[in-house]
Amino acid sequence: MLQISDELASYVTELFPEEKTENRIKRLIENEMRRRLARYQLTIRNLESKYQMNFESFKTGKMVEKKGYSFEVENDFCDWEMALDGVETMSRKLNN
């Protein structure tokens, strides 16, 4: 059983006053997962727009190599890959 302080319990109650106690924490977690999902999706959209292609084309087109292994491009590659994994993970967890 999870125990939280009275202070945290009051914050969660303020956010979801209509919910039963056991559902408040669940809703808080689900909302955070949705927020993360939206952030990952935004990252993907921004990178697709920046490079005018999807990740698979970016990867198979060896864009990191073509762009001279610049820090920015390598960082975008990692962010893009992480965002795709994040979308998959958050979607799976939200659908369970």
PyMOL commands that set and color helices and strands:
alter all, ss='L'
color gray80, all
select helices_A, chain A and resi 6-15+21-51+55-60+63-66+71-94
alter helices_A, ss='H'
color red, helices_A
deselect
rebuild
show_as cartoon
